[in-house]
């Protein structure tokens, strides 16, 4: 069978991450120095789709490490409603693999006009978004042909974490990022076939996480929709108990993304509760009563562990798509670059 473009691009993730770390360091350090000089009390993010999931990941990472609140701003505030925002003393981080969507570009321009220090994270440094920002972090991921973003998602999160680590001068996170490509290689070899066997015949699935892993749950649910034609919903492992758990009955599939951080006991508790309701629960992070344990890469920094899980998931979901009869490279009704206003 011919290898899909998505499979080839997933296999390129470790090399893409290493290339970013090797080539974009000076730009990251320049942007981080500007942030230290500014000492922002607020960060805002501008993104859509998978890029917005990368922004959510960065939100949790920044709030946990730097203690600075991060808010997502709707691009339509600028592009549709034309409302200026007062952003003096803030940092605006835009994330877009193509850097071309007009609404993202317009919001980035408006943020800069409103007084924010702007940083673009994009796979196209010469794109309109890249040129509109004070600083641009080029992902160096290479061309991504498959509609489903994979290597650009991972490198987008890596760019945000690198910026955070340099801004905060956090030695532990910097060391973790240096070894990230090796961890990503390990993730590609993980066997999630028990989950594939269950989702091959599923109609719906919940994906759960907390903290940065909630951002990965969002990304997993999106990929299950666009590559596998599967109705997937993502929730915080806490939020799912505030209503959505009511429809979890016998053999309802649930993927719970646990990593070795402070939230793991809470993720496990939710997984066990849903298993008692009859759900088919698949869990990473640690064994749990009633759940099938999926393998993960151990002994990782808690702020990079969810990103490594995302890479394992990408390898898994490409195979699941083909098993369900879909071409993962060409999801119905979607294009690689989506331009919105």
Secondary structure, DSSP 4 states (H G I P E B T S, - for coil): -PPPHHHHHHHTHHHHHHHHHHHSHHHHHHHHHHHHHHT-SEEEEE--HHHHHHHHHHHHHHHHHT--EEEE--THHHHTS------TT-EEEEEESSS--HHHHHHHHHHHHTT-EEEEEES-TTSHHHHHSSEEEE-------SSS--HHHHHHHHHHHHHHHHHHT-HHHHHHHHTHHHHHHHHHT---HHHHHHHTT-SEEEEEE-THHHHHHHHHHHHHHHHH--EEEEEETTGGGTTGGGG--TT-EEEE---SSTTHHHHHHHHHHHHHTT-EEEE-SS--TTEEEPP---S--HHHHHHHHHHHHHHHHHHHHHHTT--TTS-TT--SS----
